[in-house]
Amino acid sequence: MGFCISCGQQHQDGIRFCRFCGNQQPGEQLLARLRQEAEQLHYLRVQAQALAQQQQQQQQQYSQNQYNQQPRW
């Protein structure tokens, strides 16, 4: 099931025109390309989140090491 890109009503996959508003729907080739791009963007986002988390952990570890190395008066 898909949704009209114009009015948002749900419709069957593979239709060319929305039965509610009559607007033309994207073809299967465009939908396949958009799905592929969405998967690539999701993969990049997951990688960026993992890298940010790793950097945050390294910063916390560095800060903790700096704190432990300070002289105690």
Contact map, one row per residue, 1 for C-alpha under 8 A:
1110000001111000000000000000000000000000000000000000000000000000000000000
1111000001111000000000000000000000000000000000000000000000000000000000000
1111100111100000000000000000000000000000000000000000000000000000000000000
0111111111100000010000001000000000000000000000000000000000000000000000000
0011111100000000000000001000000000000000000000000000000000000000000000000
0001111100000000000010100000000000000000000000000000000000000000000000000
0001111110000000000110000000000000000000000000000000000000000000000000000
0011111111000000000000000000000000000000000000000000000000000000000000000
0011001111100000000100000000000000000000000000000000000000000000000000000
1111000111110000000000000000000000000000000000000000000000000000000000000
1111000011111010011000000000000000000000000000000000000000000000000000000
1100000001111110000000000000000000000000000000000000000000000000000000000
1100000000111110000000000000000000000000000000000000000000000000000000000
0000000000011111000000000011000000000000000000000000000000000000000000000
0000000000111111110000001000000000000000000000000000000000000000000000000
0000000000000111110000011110000000000000000000000000000000000000000000000
0000000000000011111001111000000000000000000000000000000000000000000000000
0001000000100011111111111000000000000000000000000000000000000000000000000
0000000000100000111111000000000000000000000000000000000000000000000000000
0000001010000000011111000000000000000000000000000000000000000000000000000
0000011000000000011111100000000000000000000000000000000000000000000000000
0000000000000000111111110000000000000000000000000000000000000000000000000
0000010000000000110011111000000000000000000000000000000000000000000000000
0000000000000001110001111100000000000000000000000000000000000000000000000
0001100000000011110000111110000000000000000000000000000000000000000000000
0000000000000001000000011111011000000000000000000000000000000000000000000
0000000000000101000000001111111000000000000000000000000000000000000000000
0000000000000100000000000111111100000000000000000000000000000000000000000
0000000000000000000000000011111110000000000000000000000000000000000000000
0000000000000000000000000111111111000000000000000000000000000000000000000
0000000000000000000000000111111111100000000000000000000000000000000000000
0000000000000000000000000001111111110000000000000000000000000000000000000
0000000000000000000000000000111111111000000000000000000000000000000000000
0000000000000000000000000000011111111100000000000000000000000000000000000
0000000000000000000000000000001111111110000000000000000000000000000000000
0000000000000000000000000000000111111111000000000000000000000000000000000
0000000000000000000000000000000011111111100000000000000000000000000000000
0000000000000000000000000000000001111111110000000000000000000000000000000
0000000000000000000000000000000000111111111000000000000000000000000000000
0000000000000000000000000000000000011111111100000000000000000000000000000
0000000000000000000000000000000000001111111110000000000000000000000000000
0000000000000000000000000000000000000111111111000000000000000000000000000
0000000000000000000000000000000000000011111111100000000000000000000000000
0000000000000000000000000000000000000001111111110000000000000000000000000
0000000000000000000000000000000000000000111111111000000000000000000000000
0000000000000000000000000000000000000000011111111100000000000000000000000
0000000000000000000000000000000000000000001111111110000000000000000000000
0000000000000000000000000000000000000000000111111111000000000000000000000
0000000000000000000000000000000000000000000011111111100000000000000000000
0000000000000000000000000000000000000000000001111111110000000000000000000
0000000000000000000000000000000000000000000000111111111000000000000000000
0000000000000000000000000000000000000000000000011111111100000000000000000
0000000000000000000000000000000000000000000000001111111110000000000000000
0000000000000000000000000000000000000000000000000111111111000000000000000
0000000000000000000000000000000000000000000000000011111111100000000000000
0000000000000000000000000000000000000000000000000001111111110000000000000
0000000000000000000000000000000000000000000000000000111111111000000000000
0000000000000000000000000000000000000000000000000000011111111100000000000
0000000000000000000000000000000000000000000000000000001111111110000000000
0000000000000000000000000000000000000000000000000000000111111111000000000
0000000000000000000000000000000000000000000000000000000011111111100000000
0000000000000000000000000000000000000000000000000000000001111111110000000
0000000000000000000000000000000000000000000000000000000000111111111000000
0000000000000000000000000000000000000000000000000000000000011111111100000
0000000000000000000000000000000000000000000000000000000000001111111110000
0000000000000000000000000000000000000000000000000000000000000111111111000
0000000000000000000000000000000000000000000000000000000000000011111111000
0000000000000000000000000000000000000000000000000000000000000001111111000
0000000000000000000000000000000000000000000000000000000000000000111111100
0000000000000000000000000000000000000000000000000000000000000000011111110
0000000000000000000000000000000000000000000000000000000000000000000011111
0000000000000000000000000000000000000000000000000000000000000000000001111
0000000000000000000000000000000000000000000000000000000000000000000000111
